[in-house]
Amino acid sequence: MVLSGHVVTSAWRTDRGEQGNTIYQVLQDYQSQDAGGGYIRLFDIDTSARTIAARMYSPFYNKTKEDTSQFSFNDVKFIK
């Protein structure tokens, strides 16, 4: 998994690694929106359901962003 930011946007994608593995990539940066609003990226990882769900939450506002910053990766192959 690759986590990055500092470009004033939010995006995600998956790619195939050289060995055929899936690379999950997440970009987030809300520092310029609403003076940052205190948003942080939260991941809900469920190894049984094989999912990683992502959302942006602000403890300052006590709310989750209801936009395209919410997404999930499905059929994740976790290493046991």
Summary of the structure (lengths in Angstrom):
residues: 80
radius of gyration: 13.9
end to end distance: 16.1
largest distance: 42.7
contacts: 170
relative contact order: 0.22
helix: 4%
strand: 48%
